[in-house]
Amino acid sequence: MPDSVLALVVTHNRKALLEECLQRILQQTYPPAEVLVLDNASTDGTEAMVRQRFAALRYVRLPENTGAAGGFHHGLALARDLEYDWIWLLDDDAHPEPDSLFLMLEGLRRVRGMGLEPNLLLSRLVWTDGRPHPMGIPWPDLRRPALLLKSRKQKLLPIRFGTYASMLVSRAAAMAHPLPTRDYFLWNDDLEYSGRLLRRGLGFLVQDSVVVHKTRNPFSSAITASDEQFYLEARNRAWLVRSDAFGPLGKTFWALNSLGVFVARLRERGLGGAKIIWKGWLEGLRNPPPRY
């Protein structure tokens, strides 16, 4: 029997984006067996739209906004009990091409043809104008140089972490690992969760599976975010450095990567932005999040 797929979409107050996302999911050439919408307490009419336009879908509304991290935490907790083979994680602004899921599963077939079973697969993310989306460029798994060469012929790239914008997670892997850390609330939770699944497991970018990530800008929104939001970015990056999702080299990478982000923030806001960076970074180093 072919692998069964549950699509999980997390949303908050983006009714129009969610509506297009759900339409595109249902129009897949190989549609998922079921779609679960996890609504983070939207107040813009999302619930009415889903119940009127997509009454056959499974809809769950949380009583409060728990952020993207909390949304995927709660959504995966539900999805793990539904016994589908794979869980397709999507942001509401991640809009798949008609054959995105079919090609992802074709990529799975090619991985298995190499005698491997992955924990997750990613689609290739592009922005609305077709250029590669910088937020969706995954980091290759440099620990496995032979596999990098072998998988290239299969249009696959072994990866070390990825984003929720289009992530196909094996239910077996989701059951074997703790849920996403909900206290991240916003930003970097997907990097930590996928990093945990891939520290001792395998994941691949399926290069011919394409998803349009309709962010407002084709770059990280954290750089221009409010101080309140950038505090979360700085804190969560410290949590990434502390996470057991990454070994010494991975922790070094995230420390240096964070330095680059902080420098970009200072260029955007001037030296006055240093206070928020310092506050968030120290909070993350001093106080780790509750265990998943």
N, C-alpha and C positions, 0 to 999 in steps of 0.2 A: 504493500500500500504506500502511496506517496506520503511525504511528511505533511502533517497538519499544522496550520499556522493560526495563531490568535494575534490580531493587530491591537496594540495598546496605544492610545493617543491621550496625552495629557494636555489639558487646556486651562486657560484662565483669561476671561474677558476678551477673547479674540474670535467672536462669533463668525465673522465673515471668513477668516482664515481657516477656522475649524470646518466650516461648511464645505469649502473647496477641498480641504484635505480628505474629508470623509467621502466626498464624491469620487475623488481620485482613487481612494482605496477600494471602493465598491466597483470601480470600472477596470480593475486590474484584469489582465488576461488570465492570470491565475489568482483569483481572489482568495483572501484568507477565509478560513472556516467560520470565524466569528470576529467581531470588532467590539472592543471595550473602550468606552470613552470615560476617562477619569477627569471629572470637572472639579477644579480647585476653587469652589465657591464663587463661580462667576455671577455677576450682577447685571450683565448686559443682554439678557434674554437668551443666553446659550441653551439653558435647559429646555425652554419652550421650542426653540428651533430644532434641537435634536429630537425631541419627542414628536414633533409634527413632521419633520422631513425624513427622519431616520428611526422610525418607531421600532424597527426590528433589531436595532443594535442594543447591546448591553450598556446601560448608562448608570454611572455612579457619581453622585455629587457629595463632595466632602463639606462638612459644616463650616470650615474655615480654609483660607488659602495657606497651604503648606509649602508653596514654592514648587519649582520643578523637581527638586530632590524629594520632597515629601510626596508629590504626586506620583512619581515613579516608584517610590517605596511602597505606597499603598496599592498602586496598580499592579505591581509585580507580586505583592502578597496575595492579591486576588487571582492573578493569572496563573500562579504556580499551582493553584488548586483546581484548575479547569482542565488539566491533563491533555493539552495540546503539545505537540512535539517541539514547537518553536514559538517564541513570543517576539513579535515585530514591534519594536519600540519606535515611536514617532512623536516629534513635537508637532503642534498644530500648524506651524508654518513650514513644515517639511512635506512637500507635495510630490509624491512619486510619479514618475512617468508610467504609462499604461503597462509596461512589461517589467517594472522594477522588481516586483516580488518574484516573478517567473525567472528572471535572470539571476536573482539572488540564489534561488534554489538550484538553478543550473550550475552556479558557482559551487554550491554545496556538493553537487554530484561530482564536479571535477576534483574537489578536495578529497572526497571519499575515494575517487579513482587513484589518488596517490597513497591510499591506505591510511588516511588520517580522519579524525573526527573532531571538528572545531567546537569551541565553546560559543563563539559568536562570529557573525559576518557583518560587514558594513557595506552600504552603498556609497558610490562616489557622489559627493555633494557639489552642486554648482549653484551660482547665484542666478538671479532672474535674467541676466544678460548672457548666461552660458559660460562665464568664466569660472574656473575652480574656486570654490568658496574657501577662503583662508581658515575659517573656523572649523571646517570639516576635513582638513588635510591631516590624515592620520600619521603617526610616527611608525616607521617600519621596525619590525622586530629584528634588531641587529644582532641578537644573540644567536640567530640561526642563519648564517650566511649561505649554507648549502641549500636550505629551503627557499631563501630569497631567489636564488638562481633557478631552482627547479620549478617554482610556482609561476615564474615570469611567463613561461610559455603557455600557461593556463589562464592568463589575464587575471592573476591573483597576486595580492601583495600581503605577506605576513605582517601583522600589525601588533603594536604593543598596547595601544589604548585607542579609544574612539569616542564619538559623540552620539547622544540619543537621537539625533535627527533622523537616522534610519539605521537602527541596530537590530539585527536578528539574533536573539539569544536562545540557546538551547535550553529547554525546560530542565533537562538533567543538570546542566551547569547552574541554572538559577536555583534549583533545589539544593545543590551541593554547597553553595556559597551564601553568605549572609546577604540580606536585602541592601539596596542602596542606603547610604547614610543620610537620613532625612534632615539632620540638623544643618547640612550645607545650605539648605533653602534655595539658594540661587548661585549658579556657576560652579563648574569644576567637579560636581558630584558624579557626572557621567564618566569623567576621566578616571576618577578614583574607583568607581564600580567596575568599569571595563578593565582597568589595571589589575584589579583583584582577580577577575575571571581569567586574565591572561598571564598572570605572574608564572603560573606553572601549566597553563593551558595554551591552546592555539586559537588565533583569530585571523581572519583574512578580509581585506578589502576586495570586493568583487567589482572590477573596474568597469564592466559594461552595464551594471545596474546603477541607474542615475536617478537622483532625487534633487528637486529644486528646493533649496533652502531660502525661503522668502523673508530673510531678515531685513530690517530697515536699511542697513548699510552692509556692504560686502566686506566687513572687517569686524573685529571684536567690539561689541557695544560697551564693554567694561571700561574702555579708555575714556569714553565721554560720559559715563554714567554719573549719577548724583553721588555725593559723598557717602550717603547712607548705603547705597548699593556697592560702591567701591570698597567700603569697609568689609563687606562680605567677600569680595574678590580677594582682598589682601589676607583676610583670616583664613579663607578656604585654601589659598595657596600654601599657607603655613601647614594646614592640615594635610595637604598633599605630600609635603616634604616629610611629615611624620608618619604617613600611612604605611601599613605593611603591604600595600599593593605594589610597592616598588622597593627594590634593593638599593644598595649604596650608589650605583651608577644612576639609577632612576631618580633617587632623591637629589643627587647633584644636578641632574638635568633640570628638575623642577625648580631648584633654588636659582640656577642661572636664568632659566626661562622667566621666572618671576621677577628677577632683577630687570630684565628687558622690559617687561610690562610696566613695572614701577617707573622706570626712566621715561617711557612713553607717556605715562600719566602726568609726570612732572612737567614734561614739555607741553602738555595740554593745559594744565592748571597752574603751572608755576610752582615755586617752592612752597607756596601756601598749601599745596596738596600733600606735603610730606607728613603732616600730622595724622591724616586718615590712614595713610599707608603704614606708618609706624604703629598706630593704635591697633589696626586689624592684624598685622603680622605678629605683634607681641601677644595679642589675645589668642591667636592660633597656636603659637608655640607654648604658651603657658597652660592652656585649657583645651585638651583634645576633645573631640565630640564624643557623646555617649556611644557606646559600642553598637553601631549599626541599628 
